[in-house]
Amino acid sequence: MNKTYTGLKITAYAILGIGSIIMLVPFLYMLSTSLTAAGSELTLPPKLIPEPIVWNNFKRVWIEVNFLQYTMNSTFVTVMDLIGTVASCAIVAYGLAFFQFRGRNLIFLAMLGTMMLPSQITMIPTYFIWKSVGALDTYYPLILRSFLGGAFGIFLLHQFFKTLPKELYDAAWVDGANPWKIFCKIYLPLAKPALSALAVFTFISAWNNTLEPLIYLQDKMMFTLPLGLLFLKNEVQNRMTLIMAGAVITIIPVLFVFLFAQKYFVQGIASTGLKG
């Protein structure tokens, strides 16, 4: 029995190891190409460590191609999206989890139903709504929607709040605390793992968002990083080294956020959905 279990464990680790290497190959190629001199990126056989290593590609992309401005724009949009999504989803999920009122289940089911609608269905009507209020070529369409909550975030936090004991709410209420104070002082700190998981999901989604900035933004100075990378690909012909340098700059913040928030991210996913 032990030998069989050990063999299965070794096989599983071997498969995971091979899969990890396969997943790393595109990233290593991107990083290697970003450090390669112009004209040498297609040399055969390809070199994992280029000779010489050219750091100037990052400098050119950062300054000449205006990636500094794109990074600042992406940071602003992502931070605002993060604040709006986490705050609004936490408040709505708390209300649905602990307050009893008529139509609560219907509202919750209707909200879940919106998750089944592809974003392409609402894209055109949403565009005309923002156009009618004169919000095109601004960050309002990218930011304001996050302060209205999101079905996925509300569901994630709602399921987590349902795993927390209702007795905490009752005890705090008896002691004279109002619902807002109970939310801020008791349940919000306890929900840190789920909030961190939602924050990671929101950050990755907002940081990598390309379609919505492409639709709403026209001023080049307002471009976010994914849109700037798309612009770089169209404007700079046959300069794979600069494009890869821009891709590395775009992906680094996502890697850092996931690595530093990995502990809370795993805890939040593991503990969500244990109670209906």
N, C-alpha and C positions, 0 to 999 in steps of 0.2 A: 504493500500500500504506500509506504513512504517513498520507495523507489519510483513508483508510478507518479506520485505527486511531485517529486523532485524533477522527474523528466518533463512533466507538463509545465512546470515552472520555468525550467531552462528553455524549453521551446517557446513559451510565451515571451520571455525576455529577449530571446533571439529575434523573434518576429518584430517586437517593438523596437529593438535596436536597428534592424534593417529598415523598418519604416521611418525611424527618426533620421537615418542617414539620407534616405530618399527625399525626405521633406527638407533637409538642410541644403541639398545640392543647388536648388535655384537661388537660395539666399547667398551661398558662398560664391556662386557665379556672378551674381549681382555685385557683391562686395569686391570681388577680384577685378571685374570689369571697370568699376568706378575708380580703381587705383591704377589703371593701365593707361599708358601714353596713347594719344590719339593716333589711329591708324594701326594699332597693334592688337586691338580687341578681338580680331578674327584670325589671329595667328594659330596655325595648327602645328603640333598638338597644343591645345589650350593649357595655360599655366595657372595653377591655383594661386601661386604667389608671383605677381608680375615683377619683371625686372626691366627698368627700375620702377619703384613705387612712386606714383605721381599723385601728390596731395593737392596739386593746383586745380584739379577738376572740381573739388568741393569749393574752393575759393571762388572760382569762376561762376559756378552755379549760385552760390550764396550771395555774391555781390553783383555780378554782371547780369545774371538772369533774374535778379530780384527775388530770390527765394527767402531772403530775410523778411521782406514785406509779406510774402505769402505765409510764412511761419507765424508771424504776428497775427495775421488775419485768422488763420486756422486756430490759433490759441484762444483768441477772443471768442470766436463762434463756439468752440468746443467747451470752454469754461462756462459760458452762458447756458448752453444746452445742457451741460452736466448739472448745474445748479437748478435750472427749471425742472428737469426731468425727475431728479431725486426728490426735490422738495414737494412737487405736486403729486407724484405717485405715492410718496409716503403718507401724505395727508389723506388722500382718497382711500388708499388701502386700509389705513387705520379706521376711517369711518365705516367702511364696508365690513370690517372684521369685528368691530366691537359695538356698533350702534344698531339698535333694532328700529326699523321704520318700514312703513308700507312700501312695497315695490323694490325692496333692497335686492332680492334675488333676481328680479326681472332686470334691474339695472346692471347687475353683475353679469348676467348671461348676455345681455345686449352688448356690453363692453367686450366680452370674450368673442362675440360674433364678429366684431370689427377686425379681429386678428385674422379672420379667414378671407378678408378682402385684399386682393393684391393692390399694392400701392399704385400700380399703373391705372387702376380704375378711377381713383380719386385725383390723379395728377392733373388732368386737364381742368376739371371744375375748380380745383384749388388754385391753379394758376390764374384763372379768370377772376376769382375772388380777390386775390392779392393785387391783380392789375386794376380792378375797380376801385381799390382804396389807394392807389398810387404807390404801392410798396415794391414795385419792381426795381431792380438794381440797388436794393438795400439788403441789410441782414435780417430784417424783420421776419420774412418768411422762413428763415433758417432757425430763428431763435424763439419767437413768440409761441409757436406751436408746442414747444417743450414745457411751457408753463401751464399748459392745459392738460397735462398728464398723458400717459401712453398705456395702451391695453396691456402690453407685455410687462412693463414695470409695475403696474398696479396689481396684476395677477401674481407676479413674483413676490412682492412684499405682502400681499394679502395672505398668501399661503404661509408665509413665514410668521406673520402676526397670529395666525390661527394656531400655531404650535406653542405660543406663549400662554402661560396660565391666565385665565380670566380673573382669578382671585386677586391678582396684583391690582387690577383696575378697581375691583370692588373695595379692597382695603384702602387704596388711596382716596377713593371717593368718600368713604366713611370718615377719613381723616380730614376732609374738607378741600381736597385738591379738585380743581375743575378739569374737564376733559383735555383742554389744551396743555395744562401743566402736567397731567398724567402722560400725555403723548411725548412731551419734550424731555421730561425728567426720568421716565421709567422705560417706556417702550422704544423710544428712539435709540437710546444707548444699547439696549438689548438687541436691536435689529442691525447692529453694525456689520455683521457678516453679509446679510442680505443686501444692505445698502451698498456695501463695497462691491458685491457681485453686479448689482445694477449699474454702479458707477463705471465699472470696467466695460460692461456691454455698451453703455451710452458713450463712453469715451471713444471706443473703437469705431462705433457706428458714425459718430459725428466727425471724427478725425478723418475717416476714410470716405466720407460722403462726397460723391462726385456729381451725381445726377442733379440734385437740387441746386447746388451752386451753378451748375452749367445752365440750368433753366432760368434762374432768377438774376444772376450776376452778369453784367456786361462790361463794367469798368474793370480794366486790367489790374488796377491798383487795389481792387477789392477781392481779387482771386484768393481762394484758399489753396493749400498745398496740393491736393489731388488735382484741382483744376489747373494750377500752375504747372504741374507735371505733364498734364495733357497738352497744355499750351506749348511747353518746351518740346514735346515730341513732335508737334506739328510745325514748329518754327525752326528747329535745329535739325537739319537733314544730315544723315550719315554721321552723327556724333553720339554713338552709343555710350561712350564713356561719360558724357555729361548727363545723359538721360539716366544712367545707372547711379550716378552720384546723387541726382535729385531723388531717385527712388530710395536710396539709403537714408537720406535726410528725412524723408517722409515716414519711413518705417521705424526709425530708432525710438521716437517717443512711445509708440505702441508697445514695443518690446520692453522698455523700462517700466511702463505702467503695469503691464501684466506680471512682470517678474516681482515687482515690489508689492503688488496687491494679490499675489497668487494665494497666499495663506487664507485671507478673508474670502477670496473668490471661491475657493474650493469649499470652505465651510458654508458659505451662503447657498451654493448649489446643492450641497449634500443635505442641508437641513430644510430646504424648501420643498413643499409638497408632501410632507410626511403626514399632514392632517388635512382633511377636506373641510 
